[in-house]
Amino acid sequence: MNIADEKYIALTTFRRDGTPVRSPVWIAALDSPGSAGFWTSSGSGKAKRLAHTPRVTLQASDARGRSAQDAPVVEAAAELVSSGPIFNEVQRKIVAKYGFMTKVTKLLGTIGGIVKRNRIPYGDRCVIITLPSDI
C-alpha cells in the first residue's frame, strides 16, 4: 500500500535545531507519479518549519498522529505551494478523498480561531511531497 493511500499520516517536520515535530495530516496521491500532497495554513508550525528545510518523514497513523503498529517510516522531501495548478490539484484531491470532513474541520478551525482570538487562514498553502521511487 502506498503511503498516500492511508487515511492519516504522521508527518514529521524538523525545527532549525533538528528537533522533530510530528503532526497528523490528511494526504492524497497526486497525478504526478511519486508525489502526494496535503493542505495546511500559512500560520501553522508545519509551514514555518518547511520554509527552512524540505526534509520530512511520513508514517501511517491514526487521527491523533499515533503511529500504526509496524508502520514503516518514509523519508521524503516537501515543498510549500501557495497557488497554481498543483495547488488546485491538491485542493481537489483532498476534498474528493475526505469529502464533508473538510467542511467540518474548516468550521471548527474558524470557531477555534474566534474563541482563541487567533484566526489563521485555513488551507491557504499546499505541501507537495516527493516520495522515494521504491514506495
Stockholm file with secondary structure:
# STOCKHOLM 1.0

chainA/1-135         MNIADEKYIALTTFRRDGTPVRSPVWIAALDSPGSAGFWTSSGSGKAKRLAHTPRVTLQASDARGRSAQDAPVVEAAAELVSSGPIFNEVQRKIVAKYGFMTKVTKLLGTIGGIVKRNRIPYGDRCVIITLPSDI
#=GR chainA/1-135 SS CCGGGSSCEEEEEECTTCCEEEEEECCEECSSTTEEEEEECTTSHHHHHHTTCCEEEEEEBCTTCCBCTTCCCEEEEEEEECSSHHHHHHHHHHHHHHTHHHHHHHHHHHHHHHHHTCCCCSSCEEEEEECCTTC
#=GC SS_cons         CCGGGSSCEEEEEECTTCCEEEEEECCEECSSTTEEEEEECTTSHHHHHHTTCCEEEEEEBCTTCCBCTTCCCEEEEEEEECSSHHHHHHHHHHHHHHTHHHHHHHHHHHHHHHHHTCCCCSSCEEEEEECCTTC
//
